[in-house]
Amino acid sequence: MANERIGYIDAMRGFVMILVVYAHICNFCFGSSSMGFDEIFFLFRMPCFFFISGWLFEFNAQSSFWKVTRRKFMVLIVPTFIFLLLLAPPPQFFSELGAVKGGYWFTFVLFEFFILYMLTSRMFGRWNFMAALVISIGAFIYSRYYHSLSSSGLLPLNVLRTMGFFSVVLWRHYLFFFIGTALCRHFETFLRFSNHYLTVFVFIIGFIFISSTHHTTNLLMEYLRFYGGGLLGVLMVFTLFRQFYSTRFRVLEYVGSRTLDIYLLHYFFLPRFLLPYGTELRSYGSPLLEFCVAMPVALMVLVVTLVASYVIRLSPFLEHFLFGVKYKNNCVYGNNQATSS
């Protein structure tokens, strides 16, 4: 499956990748992560990516753990380190190795999820779901009380730094990755369940209901909003693309086939000079207006990023080391399933 393109999956990844660029425009260029409906997109944006990554991950119990690990390391970690060094050269580079890795946290966390899944699959077998729950819930609680733990001194500084380097606070997304692997194993059952329009309607209504709620100080309610909204959002987007995607929108497929390129490159093209205008834009108090201003900027950044990706890929050497694309016997073979295989 890793070498085959699935139209609606690529299109779904392209759609979510646009939302990722949009989120970074809101945050880094207009100074707010809660403008232009981005709080709603947040509920399903990264869960969708992790879900797809788990769904496409072909792991066989007989596969070599070290072979899979090495391949994922070369595709995900090596290119990310190179771009992080370019974006934040030493000594700034070392200060960017915390949980969010200067913005490049996703590839690091995804690599860790592949390792976690392979280890827990072998260690726990049919109890792997319980392991996924423990990892996700534990990370969720840790992320919620992270600042309290760091300021209270309950955990040694070296332990906090180690957990930060391994992005433990972001392991709360692991449940979405695991659900993706489970749905792949039981895909025929899921199809029978989700092929009814009523099911899609339930997904949409459920997501709208949860997304209309607000953050609270109650741990249980925050947990239900994060995982309930994330899961319903993932199922909603996945089902809508599977049932209604048309090949007339091939541009989404192309974007979806270049998600790693876009993720690594787009930080260099963010128009941060727009930051002074963010306060003025938000002063109108209109999420629709904010969306209509920020989304075109995101699409322009996306186009520039894709052009840069195309130019870089003209060199097999750069394509291999910067985007993890395999080349063999002087021929280049596409492997840009990196962020999801």
C-alpha positions in Angstrom: 0.0 0.0 0.0 2.9 2.4 0.8 3.8 2.5 -2.9 0.3 3.0 -4.2 -1.5 6.3 -4.4 -5.1 6.3 -3.1 -6.9 9.3 -4.6 -9.2 10.2 -1.7 -6.5 9.7 0.9 -4.1 12.0 -0.9 -6.9 14.5 -1.3 -7.7 14.3 2.4 -4.1 14.8 3.3 -3.9 17.8 0.9 -7.0 19.3 2.5 -5.6 18.9 6.0 -2.1 20.2 4.9 -3.8 23.4 3.7 -5.3 23.8 7.1 -1.8 23.3 8.7 -0.4 26.1 6.6 -3.4 28.2 7.4 -2.9 27.6 11.1 0.7 28.8 10.8 -0.4 31.9 8.9 -2.8 32.7 11.8 -0.2 32.0 14.5 3.1 33.3 13.1 1.8 36.0 10.7 -1.2 37.4 12.4 -0.3 36.5 16.0 -3.3 34.4 17.1 -4.0 30.7 17.0 -7.7 31.2 17.8 -8.7 33.4 14.8 -10.6 32.6 11.7 -12.3 29.3 12.9 -8.8 27.8 13.6 -10.0 26.6 17.0 -12.5 24.4 15.2 -9.9 23.2 12.6 -7.6 22.4 15.5 -9.9 19.7 16.8 -9.4 17.5 13.7 -6.4 18.9 11.8 -3.6 16.9 13.4 -5.8 13.9 14.5 -6.5 13.5 10.8 -2.8 13.3 9.9 -2.0 10.8 12.7 -5.1 8.8 11.8 -4.0 8.6 8.1 -0.5 7.8 9.1 -1.7 4.8 11.2 -4.1 3.7 8.5 -1.4 3.6 5.9 1.3 2.1 8.1 1.9 -1.4 7.0 3.5 -3.2 9.9 3.9 -7.0 9.8 4.7 -8.8 13.0 7.4 -10.7 11.1 9.0 -7.5 9.8 12.4 -6.5 11.1 11.9 -3.8 13.8 15.3 -2.3 13.0 14.7 -2.3 9.3 11.4 -0.4 9.7 13.0 2.0 12.2 16.0 2.8 10.0 13.7 3.5 7.0 11.4 5.7 9.0 14.4 7.5 10.5 15.9 8.3 7.1 12.6 9.5 5.7 11.3 11.5 8.7 14.2 12.5 11.1 17.2 13.1 8.8 15.3 15.6 6.5 13.8 17.3 9.5 17.1 17.8 11.2 18.5 19.3 8.0 15.7 21.8 7.7 15.8 22.6 11.4 19.5 23.4 11.1 18.8 25.6 8.2 15.9 27.4 10.0 17.7 27.7 13.3 21.5 27.2 13.0 23.6 26.6 16.1 23.5 27.8 18.9 19.8 28.5 18.4 19.3 25.0 17.0 19.9 23.4 20.5 17.3 25.6 22.1 14.7 24.4 19.5 15.0 20.7 20.6 12.1 20.9 23.1 8.7 19.4 22.6 7.7 21.5 19.5 11.1 21.3 17.8 10.9 24.9 16.4 7.6 23.9 14.7 9.0 20.6 13.3 7.5 18.5 16.0 5.1 16.4 13.8 7.8 14.3 12.0 9.6 13.6 15.3 6.3 12.6 17.1 5.2 10.5 14.1 8.5 8.6 14.2 8.0 7.9 17.9 4.5 6.7 17.2 5.9 4.1 14.7 8.3 2.9 17.4 5.6 2.9 20.1 3.2 0.9 17.9 5.7 -1.7 16.9 6.9 -2.2 20.5 3.4 -2.3 22.1 2.1 -4.6 19.3 4.8 -7.2 20.2 4.7 -6.7 24.0 0.9 -6.6 24.5 -0.7 -8.3 21.5 -4.5 -8.1 21.7 -4.1 -5.7 24.7 -2.5 -3.2 22.5 -5.6 -0.9 22.6 -5.2 -0.6 26.4 -1.6 0.3 26.0 -2.6 3.0 23.5 -5.2 4.4 26.0 -2.7 4.5 28.8 -0.1 6.2 26.7 -2.6 8.8 25.3 -4.3 9.5 28.6 -1.1 9.7 30.5 0.4 12.1 28.0 -2.8 14.2 28.0 -2.7 14.6 31.8 1.0 15.3 31.7 0.5 18.0 29.0 -2.2 19.6 31.1 -0.1 19.8 34.2 3.3 20.3 32.5 3.8 23.8 33.7 2.8 22.9 37.3 5.2 20.0 37.3 8.1 22.1 35.9 7.6 24.9 38.4 7.0 22.7 41.4 10.2 20.7 41.1 8.4 17.4 41.5 10.2 16.1 38.5 14.0 16.6 38.1 15.0 19.1 35.4 16.9 16.4 33.5 13.8 14.2 33.4 11.6 17.1 32.1 14.2 17.9 29.4 14.3 14.3 28.3 10.5 14.1 28.2 10.5 17.4 26.3 13.0 16.1 23.8 10.9 13.0 23.1 7.8 15.3 22.9 5.9 13.3 25.5 3.3 16.1 25.9 2.3 15.4 22.3 1.9 11.7 22.7 -1.8 12.5 23.5 -2.3 12.2 19.8 -1.2 8.6 19.8 -4.7 7.3 20.2 -5.6 8.7 16.8 -2.7 6.9 15.2 -3.7 3.7 16.8 -7.4 4.1 15.8 -6.1 4.5 12.2 -4.3 1.1 12.4 -7.3 -0.5 13.9 -9.7 0.9 11.2 -7.3 -0.4 8.5 -7.5 -3.9 10.0 -11.3 -3.8 10.2 -11.9 -1.6 7.1 -14.7 -3.8 5.6 -16.6 -3.6 8.8 -16.1 0.2 8.9 -17.4 0.4 5.3 -20.6 -1.4 6.2 -21.1 0.9 9.1 -20.2 4.2 7.4 -21.8 3.7 4.0 -25.1 5.0 5.3 -25.8 8.7 5.0 -27.3 8.7 8.5 -23.9 7.7 9.8 -22.2 10.7 8.1 -25.0 12.9 9.4 -24.3 11.7 13.0 -20.6 12.4 12.6 -21.2 15.9 11.4 -23.8 16.8 14.0 -21.7 15.2 16.8 -18.6 17.2 15.7 -20.6 20.5 15.4 -22.0 19.9 18.9 -18.5 19.3 20.5 -16.8 22.1 18.5 -19.4 24.5 19.8 -18.4 23.9 23.4 -15.6 25.8 25.0 -12.5 24.9 27.0 -13.2 24.4 30.7 -11.0 23.8 33.7 -12.6 20.4 34.1 -10.1 17.6 33.1 -12.8 15.2 32.0 -14.5 17.7 29.8 -11.3 18.8 28.2 -10.5 15.1 27.6 -13.9 14.5 26.0 -13.6 17.6 23.8 -10.1 16.7 22.6 -10.7 13.1 21.9 -14.4 13.2 21.1 -14.0 16.2 18.8 -10.9 14.7 17.3 -12.4 11.3 16.6 -15.7 12.6 15.2 -13.8 15.1 13.1 -11.5 12.4 11.7 -14.4 10.1 10.9 -16.4 13.0 9.4 -13.6 14.1 7.1 -12.4 10.6 6.2 -16.0 9.5 5.3 -16.8 12.6 3.4 -13.7 12.3 1.3 -14.1 8.6 0.8 -17.7 8.9 -0.4 -17.8 12.2 -2.2 -14.3 13.0 -3.4 -14.2 13.6 -7.2 -11.1 13.4 -9.4 -12.0 16.8 -10.7 -10.1 18.1 -7.6 -6.8 16.6 -8.6 -5.0 19.6 -7.1 -5.8 18.3 -3.6 -4.2 15.0 -4.6 -1.1 16.7 -5.7 -0.9 18.7 -2.5 -1.4 15.5 -0.6 1.4 13.8 -2.4 3.8 16.5 -1.3 2.8 16.9 2.4 6.4 16.2 3.7 7.8 18.8 1.2 5.3 21.4 2.2 5.7 20.7 5.9 9.5 21.1 5.8 9.6 24.1 3.4 6.7 26.4 4.2 8.2 27.9 7.3 10.8 29.6 5.1 8.0 31.4 3.2 5.7 32.6 6.0 5.1 36.4 5.5 5.9 37.4 9.1 5.9 41.0 8.1 2.0 40.8 8.4 2.3 40.4 12.2 1.6 44.2 12.9 -1.7 43.9 11.0 -3.0 41.0 13.1 -4.3 43.1 15.9 -6.2 45.4 13.5 -7.7 42.4 11.7 -8.9 40.8 14.9 -10.3 44.1 16.1 -13.3 43.6 13.7 -14.3 40.5 15.7 -15.4 38.6 12.6 -14.0 35.0 12.2 -15.3 35.0 8.7 -13.4 38.1 7.7 -10.2 36.7 9.4 -10.7 33.4 7.4 -11.2 35.3 4.1 -7.9 37.3 4.7 -5.7 34.5 6.1 -6.7 31.7 3.8 -5.6 33.4 0.5 -2.3 34.2 2.2 -2.0 30.5 3.1 -2.8 29.4 -0.4 -0.1 31.8 -1.8 2.5 30.4 0.6 1.4 26.9 -0.5 2.0 27.7 -4.2 5.4 29.2 -3.5 6.3 26.2 -1.4 5.2 23.7 -4.1 7.3 25.6 -6.7 10.4 25.4 -4.4 9.6 21.7 -3.9 9.5 21.1 -7.6 12.9 22.9 -8.1 14.6 21.0 -5.3 13.2 17.7 -6.7 15.0 18.3 -10.0 18.1 17.1 -8.2 17.9 13.4 -7.2 20.6 14.0 -4.5 18.6 16.8 -2.9 15.3 14.9 -3.3 16.8 12.0 -1.5 18.4 13.8 1.5 15.9 16.6 1.9 12.6 14.7 1.3 13.6 11.1 2.0 12.9 9.9 -1.6 14.5 6.6 -2.5 16.8 6.3 -5.4 18.0 3.0 -6.8 20.0 2.0 -9.8 20.1 5.6 -11.0 16.3 5.8 -11.0 14.3 7.7 -8.5 11.3 6.0 -6.9 8.6 8.1 -5.3 8.4 7.6 -1.5 6.6 10.7 -0.4 4.2 8.7 1.7 6.7 9.7 4.4 4.3 11.5 6.6 1.7 8.8 6.5 3.3 5.5 5.7 
